[in-house]
Amino acid sequence: MSIYTDAQLQHMREEFHSLREKYENLLLAMVRFEFTSDRSKEFAHHGFLRRLKVLKFAIDTVFERLPPDSTDLPEDGQIEMAMMALHAFYTNVFGCFDNLARVIVIERQITRPNGEELDRHEIGMRRNNRRVRECVSDGLREQLEETDPWFDHLEEFRHPLAHRIPLYIAPHYVTNENVERYQHLERERMDALFAENLEDYEMLSEEQNQLKRFAPLMGHSFHEESPQVYFHAQIIADYLTVHKFGELALEEIGNARDQ
């Protein structure tokens, strides 16, 4: 039985299948957009859009390798492929926002109050990038402020991935009522292995496997008590957030020109 309800699975399928059209629409909008600077155009085309393609591919990989409606334990290599995709996904989500911030800074000619160029550490869309937020429109600033909790959530995964403990998907879990039986089988299995009784070893391994369950959860450090998140729905929601700000960035630049 899937960890998700039928309604949740249906909603995820609909959202998943909508991503390709959304990606292609934003790709075309950004490619057709007339940037005033080759540098901002490069950040948009070869920075943001390249990263957005990685996000889309990462989601496709996760859903292919670990389908949300699967009730089977993942086969060898499937979890590792999904983890690689998640690592690429969360590394590039942050990069998408940095690229969009640079596009906006260049196109809107945002500088320090004294006219000096912003330092690279000052360019971004998060709450610590005060000068950028001061200079964008009220509408975009409000959207960013409303998204601050999401940025905090994102940092929970991106920073450990880059600097401490990478994202992890457990291959299986055992319910509380089966833990004692599982441990007993593990002891018997090891006894059979040391006795070179491979027939019993295989039989006990199969019985033990029947107690295993899989949950599509990702986290990082056990010692840091990192949040455990159901990753299928999360990466779709995160992609949609990136996509929304891609559209808002083009709107921000276009509206500023019209004023």
Buried (B, 14 or more C-beta within 10 A) or exposed (E): EBBBEEEBBEBBEEBBEEBEEBBEEBBEEBEEBEBEEEEBBBBBBEBBBBBBEBBBEBBBBBBEBBBBBBEEEBEEEBBEBBBBBBBBBBBBBBBBBBBBBBBBBBBBEBBEEEEEEBEEEBBBBBEEBEBBBEBBBEEBBEBBEEBEEEBEBBEBBBEBBEEEBBBBBEEEBBEEEBEEEBEEBEEBBEEBBEEEEEEBBEBBBEBBEEBBBBEBBBBBEEEEEBEEBBBBBBBBEBBBBBBBBBBBBBBBBEEBEEE
